[in-house]
Structures are given as C-alpha cells and as structure tokens.
Amino acid sequence: MAVLDDVRRHGESARADIVARTGLGRTLVTQRIADLQELGLVSAGDLGVSTGGRAPRNVRFCPEAGRVLAADLGATGVDVALADLAGNLLAHRRDDVEVAAGPESVLSSISGLFDEVLAESDGPVPVWGVGVGVPGPVEFGSGRVVAPPIMPGWADYPIREYFAERYRAPTWVDNDVNVLMLGELRAGAARGHSNAMMVKLGTGIGAGIVVDGRLCRGAQGSAGDVGHTHARRDSTVACRCGKVGCLEALAGGLAMAREGMALAAAGNEMLARRLQERGTLDAADVLWAAGRGDQSCVELVGRCGMLIGEMLSTAVHFLNPALIVLAGRVAAASDVLLAAIRQTVYAQSLPFATRRLEITGAELGADGGAIGVATMVVDELLSPGRLSAWIAAGSPAGAAEIAALPG
C-alpha cells in the first residue's frame, strides 16, 4: 500500500504529489485513496495551491483511526503509553521495575500499566497492536530475546505471545536502541533524514541504523551491536559478552565507573570524596568530575570518546550517514565526551564522507523510547504484506497472527 505509506510519511499531499512519489498512475492512486477513505485511514484535507486550474484537494493520514500500546523497558524502569497511529502519546506512565526480576514479574507490571492507560480513554478502545522495547539483543522475526547480558531469565521468553494473548493484538519486540532511533526518525533529531545512525551511550553501547529511510536490523536483528566490536587488540579487559577488548568494556558506562574507582583508589581527591559520600562510583560521577575540570577525569572521558569516535569513523565509511544522533544518559551528561567523539570522527574520516555529516544529540528525551515503540508497531501494521492481510476486515484488532507474516 504505497499510497498509505506515502501519505503517512509526508502529511497532507495532493494526488499529483502522491503519483510522483509512488510512481503509480493517477487512476490507481485515486482508487486506492477512495478505499483508504472508506476504511477511515485517510481523509480529505485542505485545498492545495492551484497551478492554473482548480485548486487540488489534499489528502491526509488519520492517526486517530487506531490505537497502539507501547512499552519501553530499561534496566531499572519502564515507560508505557497509549498512542495513536502517528506515535502521539495519548496517555503515559513511568514506573520503576528491575528487569533482572525476570519476565513474569516485569511483564505483569507492564500489563497493569497498559490497563491503566487504556482506562484513561473515553470508552472501550480497540487495540490495533502492541510493542515492547527491551535492553537486550532481539531476534526481530520471532520477538525473542537472545543471550541478554543484563536480563537473566529472559532468553527465548515468549514476550510476543504473552501480550498477543492478553490483548488479542499483533505484537512486536525490538531492542531499545532501534526503537529510540525510530522515535528520533519520526519526531526528533533525525526527522527528514533518509540515512542516519544513532548511538546510545549508557551502561553499554549500541546503535540504530537507518538506510534509505528504513531501519536496518540485519538478518537476525543484531545489526548495530557496535558495543561488541573489537576496540583494542592488546586489551585484556573482559566484556559482559565473554570476549575481551570490546568497545563497551573499554568505553561504556561500566568502563568509566571501573576506571573512576581506580582513580579514586590512586588518590584522585574529587572522586575519592565522591566515593566516600556515596559508597560507590558510576559513570555519572566521572562525567561530573570531568565537567568540573578534573584533569584525570577529562583524560579518561576523552579516551572513551576517542574509542567511540574511532568506531563511528569506520561506520561513516561503511554507511555514509548524513546524521549521527548521540543518545543515552552518558551522552546527555557530558560535553567533554561529545567533543572527543566529534573530534575523532572528523579527524579520522575522509572529507568526502563527512562533507554533510552532522553529529548531534537526541531531541525527544524520556519520551523517545515510547514514541519509537509506537512507531515500530505502526510501521509493521502498515507494511504492504501485513496491511493486505487485515485491510478487508477494516482493523487488525483481534488478528494477533499477522505479526508472524512477512512485511
């Protein structure tokens, strides 16, 4: 359904614009629009600008036609929302949950929050789809988590089936970085970009990749797992994945915390005082000290930024993105780190590859994950393969099986 996808992505459009962008004939576009209007997915918009004859009537996507449930799960919390088909959050909840508590406990908590946001709606709401973002690797085709470092008990757990049975709706699961990338692509810093990359810098390091306007997940869903690229051949530092020398083990949040503890033990006054006050140190403490000019911490953060920048320089030559978005609590907390990343990327990449490259921060903040999850669900619902499976019924509500169909 190229017409529906075109209208959704471009907002109000005249028929002539849709014909030009989709490559379909005017008669076919007119018929498709009529079918979509009958289903309530598009409607007549404002009058367009006349080019000499009668002013054209624009067509607009109707995001209010359906509702989706979205949950963005982190290591210690979850964002849950009811959203429309444009990813607008209509009702929203945040709660503290420990992903290490296991799937039964966490998914039960998410279901309770889903029920709360549904109760905020006026009258019964047919759920068109459910989406979940998780802080671990996901085989996207099956919706199963695979060997997650910080999610004990979640490997191969049937998350999709859990929510599909409860809400009788198609359900999709993806990793947290991919859904953040989708959120920024639809409504944030990457809006309007066809080739972009997001790097989430937190406890670990991961990336979301957009090529020609589409999220690139790879064959199984592991595209963008850049935290486990080999950063230093001579390193003996063990990573959570069991290998040594991974970027995440040398430059992620845990690495900063580890090196910060070593600095405190070696006599760094600022960190030692912080350690005495708090009983432990994390990456935020190191970034805090670097931001206040502590030379050892500035050097530590700079080394981490250089390693991340070297990885990104390689990615720039492979993918040639126009935009790199830096997200996550570590990225948001340090201008020193961002400066080191930018300097390394531009210094180690060819000028042709970086001629129009912009490196910036994420815009959506705490809402980005939930918006991205909602966007993922709508993308899958409206993909040509799945849309054709439910469009005759007028709604995908109750058709949980379509999540298993190819898009």
DRENMAR-302784 format. One record per residue: x, y, z of N, C-alpha, C in turn. Coordinates in steps of 0.02 Angstrom, whole numbers, plus 50000, padded with zeros to 5 digits. Layout:
REM residues N
XYZXYZXYZ;...
REM end
This chain:
REM residues 407
500424994050000500005000050000500445006250000;500765007549943501235013049937500895019749950;500265020349932499905026649940499835028350014;499625023550054499535024750126500205026550158;500725022950142501385024350170501615031350151;501485033350088501695039950065501325045550101;500665044750108500265049850143500485050450216;500585044650247500785044650318501445048250329;501925047150285502595049950295502645057250275;502205059550231502275066350206501725071050230;501245068550270500715072950293500225074250237;499945080250235499465081850181499815082050114;499515078750064499805078649997499245078749946;499365082149890498905081949834499015075449795;498515073349757498575067149719499175067349672;499295073049641499855073449594500525072249629;500595074649691501205073449729501285065949744;500735062749763500755055649779500925051549717;500635053249660500795049849597501535050349582;501825056349591502525057449576502985053449622;502805053249687503245049949735503185042349733;502585039749719502485032549721502605029149653;502565033049599502645030149533502025026549508;501475027049544500845023949524500455028749479;500025026049437499615030149393499085033949432;498835039549404498345043649439497705039849453;497485035749405496865031949415496935027149473;497505023649477497615018849531497665022449598;498015028049599498075031949661497385034249685;496965036549639496295038849657495885033249686;495935027249657495555021549682495805019549751;496465019349760496745017449825496535022449879;496545028849862496335033949911495605032949930;495185031349881494475030249896494395024349943;494775018949932494735013049975494965014850046;495495018650052495765020450117495305025250154;494965029650116494475034150147493895030250176;493685025050141493125020950165493305017450230;493945015750239494175012450300494335017350355;494325023850340494465028950390495205030150401;495645027550357496365028450365496625034950334;496265037650285496435044150258495795048150251;495875054750247495285059050238495485065050195;494985068550171495115074550132495405079950176;495935083150153496255088550190496065095250163;496515100150174496385106850149496485107350074;496255112850045496385114149974497115115849965;497415113049912498115114649896498165120949854;498775122249830498905128149789498745126549716;498365130849685498195129849615498795131349571;498895127149519499425128449470499135131149405;498535133549407498215136349348497495134349339;497325128349365496645126049361496325126049430;495855121449440495515120949504496005118749558;495965121749616496415120049671496305112749692;496845108849700496775101849719496575101049792;496215095649806496035093949875496575089149901;496915091249953497435086949982497125081050020;497545076150031497355070150068497795069650130;497515067850188497915067150248497805060450282;498315058050315498285051950354497875053350417;497485048350441497065049150500497365045050558;497795048050598498115044250652497625042050706;497045045350709496555043650760496165037250743;496295034250686495925028350665496045022350711;496635021950743496785016250785497215018250844;497315013550890497715014550950498205008750958;498805010450984499295005250998499555006051069;499765000551098500075000551164500834999851155;501205003951191501935003951185502265003851253;502774999551260503154999151322503894999251305;504265003751336504985004251328505305002251394;505604996351396505874993551458506624994751462;506844997451519507554998351532507784993851588;508394994851610508674990551663508304991451729;508084997651742507774999051808507105002651804;506825003151744506185006651738505845005151672;505215007251666504835006151605504405012251591;504355014051527503885019151503503335015451464;502715016851481502145013651449501685019051422;501405017951363500985023151333500435020051290;499885023751285499385022651233499505028051181;499565025951118499745030751065499275029951006;499245035250965498865034750902499325032250847;499085032250785499475029350730500025033950705;500085039950734500645044350718501175044250773;501065040050823501545039750878501435044950931;500895048750927500745053650979500525049951043;500825051751100500665048451163500035051451192;499515047451198498865049751223498795048851298;499125043851325499145042551397499815039251412;500105040851468500805039051479500915037451553;501325032251566501515030451633502265028851635;502595030651690503275028351703503285024951771;503665019451775503685016051839504375012751847;504565011651910505195008251925505075000651923;505444997251881505454989951881506174987751870;506354982051897507014979251888506974973651835;507294974751778507254969651726507544963051750;508004963351798508304957251825507814953151866;507224955951882506714952251919506414946651878;506524946651813506284941251770505654943051732;505514939351679504954941151634504264940751665;504124935851706503454935251733503254941351774;503704943351819503564949051862503524955551822;504014956551777504044962851739503464963451690;503314958151654502774958551605502094959351639;502024956551698501404957651736501334964951755;501894968051775501874975251791501694979451730;501994977751673501844981351611501114980651593;500844974651599500134973551584499684977951628;499864978451692499474982751736499494990051714;500074992351691500134999151667499755000051601;499784995051557499384995351496498644996151512;498404992351560497694992851579497534999851606;498005002851641497895009651667497815014751612;498265014451561498225019551508497605018251464;497415011951456496795010551419496195013251456;496205013051521495645015551561495555023051556;496085026651535496045033851527495665035951464;495565031251418495225032951356494475033451367;494155037351324493435038051326493105032051293;492835027551332492505021651305493005016251288;492775010351268493215004751250493645006451189;494275004551192494745006051138494984999551107;494844998451042495124992551009495884993451000;496274988751025496994989151020497214986150954;497534990250912497754987950846498414984250850;498824985850900499464982550904499804984150970;500304979950988500684980851049501424980551031;501824984751063502544984751051502934985151116;503504981851118503934981951177504654982851155;505004987651186505724988451177506074985751238;506624982051228506974978951284507714980451281;508064980451339508774982051340509224975951327;509104972651270509504966851253509404964951181;509814960251155509764958151085509104954551072;508794956051014508154953050997508184950150927;507944943950919507834941250852507144943950830;507154948750786506544952550772505994948150742;506184943350701505674939250669505254935250718;505554933050773505194928950822504984932950883;505274938850893505124942850952505444940051015;505964935851008506284932751066506944936251082;507074937151147507704939851170508234934351166;508834936151143509374931351132509974933151175;510174928751221510774929351262510864936451289;510374939151327510424946051350510894946651411;511384951151408511864951651463511564953951530;511054958351528510784961051590510064958951602;509834953551569509134951451575509104943951593;509314942051653509304935051672508594932151671;508524926351639507874923051635507464925051575;507684929751535507294932251479507454928651413;508004925151409508194922051345507644917451319;507434918851258506934914851223506244914951256;506124919751301505464920151333504954922751281;504344920051279503854921951228503494928551244;503854934051239503564940651254502984942151205;503104940651141502584942051091501934938351108;501994931951123501404927851137501054930151201;501444932451250501154934751314500654940451301;500864945551264500424951351253499904949951199;500074945951149499594944451096498984940851125;499114936351172498564932651203498154937251248;498484941551285498134945851333497704951151298;497974954151244497624959751212497354958051143;497434951751123497184949451058497384954251002;498024955951001498274960650952498974958550930;499154960050868499834958550845500344962250886;500894958850902501394961550948502094960950918;502494966150928503184966050905503654968050962;504264965250960504774966551011505424968450975;505764973551000506414975550970506854978151026;507504979051010507954981651062507864989151071;508094991551128507964998551148508275003651102;508855002151072509175007151029508795007850963;508565002350935508175002850873507545007050883;507195005950938506585009750948506735017150961;507285018650995507485025651004507635028850936;507975025150892508115027650825507475029150788;506985024650792506345025850758505985031950785;506015032950851505705038950880506015045250854;506685045550853507025051550828506915052450753;506845046850717506735047250644506045050250628;505545048450668504875050750653504725057550682;505015059050741504795065150775505355069150808;505985067150799506525070450835507085072850790;507695071850813508275074750780508395072050710;508175065850695508285062750630507705063650582;507205067550602506625068650558506845071650492;506625068650437506805071150370507445068250342;507785064050381508405060950357508265053850332;508585051950277508505045250249509075040650268;509655043450285510235039450304510525042350368;510415038750423510615041350488510805035550533;511125037350588511345032350637511275035250706;511045031150753511015033250823511475028750863;511845031750909512245027950957511995029651026;511785024451063511565025351132512145023751178;512335028651218512895027951264512625027751335;512615021951364512395021051433512855016251468;512565011551505512965006251535513345002551481;513015001151425513334998251367513305003151308;513445000551249513455004751188513105000851133;512625003951100512275000851044512095006050993;511905003750933511755008350878511115006250843;510755011150816510195010050771510375013250704;510235009750649510465011850583509875012550536;509835018250503509305019450453509645020350385;509425016350337509685016650268509095017650221;509135022950181508605024550134507915024950167;507915027750228507285029050263507015023150302;507355017550302507115011550336507615009150388;507355006750444507795004050496508114997650470;508764997050479509144991250457509264986750518;508944980850519509024976250576509504970550561;509664969450497510084963850480509694957350474;510054951750464509734945350450509334942850510;509614943350571509264940850630509024946450677;509254952550666509074957950710509654960750750;510264958550736510834960650776511234966350745;510994969250689511344974950660511374980650711;511944983850716512014989450762512294987550830;512484981250840512764979150905513494981150909;513624987650903514304990250896514694989950961;514354989151018514714988851081515174982851085;515064977951041515474971851044515934971350984;516064976950950516604977250902517264977550941;517794975050910518434974650945518774981450943;518874984551000519154991251003519904991351012;520174986451048520894986251061521134979051061;521584977451014521844970751008522254968651069;522604973351099523044971651155522694971851223;522044973051223521684973651286521544966751317;521564966451383521384960451420520744961451461;520404967151450519804968651488519224964351462;518924960551507518374956051489517714959951483;517324958151433516664961251422516124956651451;515534959451460514964955451484514784949851436;514984950551373514824945351323515294939451327;515834940051367516314934651373516944935551332;516954940451287517544941751247517964947251281;518534948751253518964954051281519074959551229;519184965651254519344971151210518754974351174;518134972651195517544975551162517504983051177;517224986851131517134994051140516754995451204;516214991851217515804992951276516214991951340;516654987051340517054985551400517584990851413;517754994751361518284999751367518025006851370;517415008051344517175015051339516455015951361;516105010751382515415011451405515375014051476;514765014651501514665017251568514995013151622;514965006551616515295002251665516045003151664;516325004151604517045005251598517245011751633;516855017051623517005023451656516975022651732;516475018951756516405017951828517005014051855;517205008851819517785004851841518415009051844;518545012851792519145017051790519105022651842;518495025151855518415030251906518585027551975;518395021351990518565018252053519325017552060;519655015852005520385015252006520715022052019;520445027351989520715033952001520625036052074;520035034552102519905036252172520395032552217;520525026152203520995022252243521705024852237;521855027852179522535030552168522615037552196;522095040352226522165046652261521835052652228;521405051552177521045057152147520565060052200;520695066252220520325069152276519585069952262;519415072252203518705073552187518305067052187;518575061852156518225055452153518235051952221;518795052552256518835049352322518315052252370;518215058852366517725062152408517015059852388;516905059352323516265057052298516125049852320;516655045652318516585038752338516415038152412;516735042352452516605042252524515885044352539;515625049152501514955051652511514425046452489;514555043152433514035038952404514145031452414;514755029552431514905022452442515075018652378;514965021752321515135018752256515215024352205;515455022652146515515027352091515205024352028;514895028551988514675026351922514905031351869;514705030251807514935034551753514745041851764;514165043051794513935049951806514425053651851;514735050251898515225053551942515845055551904;516075051251860516665052851819516515058751773;515925058651741515735064051697515645070551736;515375070051795515295075951839515975079051854;516465074851872517125077451888517475080351826;517385077151769517685079651707517385086451689;516735087151700516405093551686516625099151731;516925097351788517185102451834517935103251829;518215100451775518915101851759519425097151789;519215091751822519705087051849520095083851791;520755084951789521145083151731521155075651718;521205071651771521215064351761520555061951731;520005064751753519355062751727519245065351656;519495071351642519455073951574519835069351527;520415066951548520805062451506520455055751497;520155053151551519795046851547519205047351500;518805052551508518225053451464518445054551393;518985058251383519245059351316519455052851282;519775048251321519975041751292519355037751272;518845037851313518225034351296517915037351233;517895043951229517625047251170518025045651108;518685045051114519105043451057518945036351031;518865031551077518705024651056518025024351021;517535027951049516875028051017516915031550949;517295036950946517385040450883517725036350830;518205032050850518535027650802518045022650773;517615019850815517105015350789516645019050741;516435025050759515985028850717516315030850651;516965032150652517305033750590517275027950541;517355021850567517285015850525516575015450497;516085016650541515385016450519515235021750466;515535027650473515435033050425515675030750355;516235027250353516485024950288516075019250259;515775015150302515345009650278514665012150256;514365016750294513665018550285513545025450256;514035029950264513965036850240513325040150264;513195040250329512585043550354512645051150348;512085054450345512075061750346512025064350417;511835059850464511725061950533511915056250580;512255058050635512365053550690512045056650752;511585053050783511255055450843511555051850903;511775055650953512055052751014511525053151069;511355047451097510815047051146511055043151207;510625042751258510785039151319511025043751374;510995041351435511145045651492511875047651494;512335043551470513035045351469513155050951418;512865050151359512945055351307512655061951329;512085061751363511745067851383512105071451439;512555068051473512855070951534513525074251523;513805074051463514495076351457514655079751390;514795086151393515045089751334515755087451318;516145085551368516835083251358516835076951314;516385072251329516335066051290516115067551219;515605071651210515355073151143515885076551101;516265081051131516795084551095517325079651071;517515074951115518015069951096517775065551039;517135063651042516855059450988516855063250922;516605069350923516575073350862517275074350832;517755076150874518425077550851518725071350818;518625065550848518905059350821518585057450755;517925057950751517575056150690517815060450631;517835066950641518025071350586518775070650569;519185069350619519905068750607520075062250570;519695056850583519885050350555519455048150496;518995052450474518575050750417518775055050357;518685052350298518845056150238518375062150230;518625067750206518205073750200517565072550158;517615068350106517035067150064516475063850104;516655059250150516155055650190515835060150243;516195065250264515935069550318515725076450293;515715077350227515565084050199514905086750225;514405082450230513745084650253513535080950317;514015078150352513865074350413513745079050472;513195077950506513035081550568513035076650626;513335078650681513335074550742512985078650796;512435075950821512025079850867511735075450921;511405078550970511085074751023510365073151007;510085068351043509375066551035508935072251060;508315072551032507865078051049507275075951092;507075069651090506445067651121506485066251195;507085065751221507165064651293506845058251317;506515058451375506245052551407505665049451367;505355053251323504795050551284505015046751221;505655047251204505885044651141505765037151132;505875033251186505775026051180505065024151166;504595027051204503885025351194503645027551125;503855033451102503665035751035503955030950983;504565028750993504885024150946504545017450944;504345014751002503985008351004503325008950967;502955014350979502315015350944502425015750869;502955019250849503115019850777503275013050747;503655008950784503815002150760503174998250746;502704998550793502084994750785501704997050724;501655003650715501275006250658501635004550592;502305005050591502675003150531502514995950511;502494991450560502364984450545501644983350525;501184986550559500474985750542500324988050470;500654993450449500504996350384500984994150329;501424989350345501854986650292501424982950241;501624982950177501184980250125500944973150138;501394968650162501204961750172500684960850227;500734964850280500264964150335499624968150323;499694973850292499094977950279498604974050235;498854970550186498414966750142498064961150179;498354958950237498054953450274497474955650318;497444962150335496904964350379496464969750351;496654972650295496294978650272495564977050254;495424970950230494734969250213494294969150275;494594967550334494204967550396494134974450425;494524979250400494474986150423494894987750484;495174982750517495574983850577495984977550592;496594978350618496984972550639496834970150709;496384973650745496204971550812495934964450811;496194960250855495984953350858496374948750812;496794951450769497174947450720497904946850741;498024943950800498704943450827499174939650781;498894935250740499314930950698499684934750644;499474940850627499804944350571500504946550589;500694946550654501374948450672501884943450644;501674937250632502124932150607502184932450531;501784936450497501814936950424502404941250403;502694939950344503214944350317502914951150300;503314956450313503064963150299503064965050227;
REM end
